[in-house]
Amino acid sequence: MDDRKFCFISCVNPEGNDRIADEICKLQVPEGYNVEYFGVSDVSSMCAGYNEAASISNAKYKIYMKQNIEFCNIFLLYDLLRIFNSSSKIGMVGTLGVDRMPVDMITEHGILYGPDSEKTILVDNEYKEVLAVAGNFIATQVDMPWDENNIDDWYFYALSQCALMRQKGYKVVVPGQKSGAWIKPVLSDDYDYLDEKTEKCRQYALTRYSALFNIPRDAKRYGIMSFTEISGVDFIWPLIYKKADFSVAELGISIYSDSDEDFERIIKFIKEQHLDVFVSFNFSPLVSRACEACGIKYVSWVFDCPQQALYDNLVKNDCNYIFCFDKKQVETTKENGGMHVFHHPLAYNENRMSVPKVDGNDRKRFSCSVSFVGNLYEDEVYQKIQDRLSENALSDYERVFHEAFGKWDGTDRLKAALKRETIEEMAAMDSPDVVNNLKMDIGDYYEGRILARALANCERIEMLKRLAKYGLKFYTGSKNVQIDGVTVSPRLDYSTELPKAYHLSKINIGTTLHTITSGIPLRVFDIMGAGGFLLTNFQPEIPELFVIGKEIEVYKDFDEMEEKVSFYLNNDNLREKIALNGYRAVVEKHNFNKEFVVMMNKAGLPL
């Protein structure tokens, strides 16, 4: 074996030889060392090609490379020698690698270490030991036959060789590339992981190497669905926290989509990523349909109420594990045929909302006695429908409206409150497309879509007027709001500005749509998690999670709201103590990462 020789080896198309030779010529060769190159073509697999070329060369240092890479570091051979000379136990060097093997054994599906980029973590030291490296560039100082008898595809050759190195007691490492990437980053060649040969080799690798790569037998691979309207990135944190394997599906698909094209895109993602479960915020019939077709579980955490998708026939799919924050919604979803439906409150996510650091400018901008964040649900459709109702229907509508207005005592005053004749009259005025495409009960729709929002509009205006004397700050996307004494400010950035507004308001006002009959909205957890004092309307589930008067304060009507605003503005110590207790409660008892694990356990997916 010539220990002063480098041999470059590549499986190439005939026209690829000249390009690779030109790339090799870029490199500076250490004094006293020689370089040779073997390109092999017309081979049955990568392992077979590498064995063919390696058997010809007597070079100690062999560099196996894909034909489409480019060298960026002209001193690459010097760097390789330094790493290999540092330890005879280093058998292999690759430019990209994983220190935790993905459950499906596709290296690119893991967290990659390598050069500094958006898709990799920079190796800061001279090198980092990893479990396996990607196959675009592999350098060895130990000759070991490639397993062409069992690995006959064009992807798993790298993982197989890493496994053999580790079985023989050699280290596999990724070099530090702080000064720049060694090669032009090629994370993936859009390889077809669904290729029949590749799947056969993957199953062989799973059987043969799972223990070697520390993959637990019951490990699952999670997919996180990010819709165009609702991101799913919050699920990343608990999965990282539990060292679970996942991929994020950012496919540009709407949660309202039911197209066959989007269905096929989700199917492809599930199969290529070898997913065992998909998770999302809110329920998507389309994702459910794809999960059912692929035989995997679909976990959705619903934070809208009502969510019309829960009335879809696909809610009956066996793959669904639906978690609703409102108990009434759980009952309704079960009535609609949902088999695995659970009540699960929302939670505080410290990765997204926490006690902020504030400076003088923040205090000047956000400090106030009372604040409210939200919209007025202004919509001309309310008035248009009221203006066109018959005298009897209008009387019925106004009766229900006034019976519910400004009352939050835990009683559902909207469900089945309107007469059927009134509902039918409203439907007759609406677009046929809306009425004909409804999945939910027509009464639930108009009581929730029209009546509840019209109530919210009037209630919130009344609230603003009553609290104007305290110098209320109103952060909103609503337009043309003009109420004396109310400072109207634009909508705030969720991550950077809202926590400061919550924290620096002496009193944060909360109010809930009447369609949410018992559950606690996410904003409650956000405000308390930012260290803000919260005065919100009573919801039946609040005393189940918090101690009223010690961790949170509630009102059941406008008069009580005003009384408590006045009281707590004049009792700073008590108000601040309640805010601190509330913060501790959400951090310790209602933590997003922990609650996610609880949900997965209920779905039969222990983390």
Secondary structure, 3 states (H helix, E strand, C coil): CEEEEEEEEEECCCCHHHHHHHHHHCCCCCCCCEEEEEEECCCCCHHHHHHHHHCCCCEEEEEEECCCCCECCCCHHHHHHHHHHHCCCEEEEECCEECCCCCCCCHHHCCEEECCECCEEECCCCEEEECEECCCEEEECCCCCCCCCCCCCCCCHHHHHHHHHHHCCCEEEEECCCCCCCECCCCCCCCCCCCHHHHHHHHHHHHHHCCCCCCCCCCCEEEEECCCCCCCHHHHHHHHHCCCEEEEECCCCCCCCCCHHHHHHHHHHHHHCCCCEEEEECCCHHHHHHHHHHCCEEEEEECCCCCHHHHCHHHHCCCEEEEECCHHHHHHHHHCCCCCEEECCCCECCCCCCCCCCCHHHHHHHCEEEEEECCCCCCHHHHHHHHHCCHHHHHHHHHHHHHHCCCCCCCCCCCCCCCHHHHHHHHHHCCHHHHHCCCCCHHHHHHHHHHHHHHHHHHHHHHHHHHHHHCCEEEECCCCCCCCCCEEEECCCCCCCHHHHHHHEEEEEECCCCCCCCCCCHHHHHHHHCCCCEEEECCCCHHHHCCECCCEEEECCHHHHHHHHHHHHCCHHHHHHHHHHHHHHHHHHCEHHHHHHHHHHHCCCCC
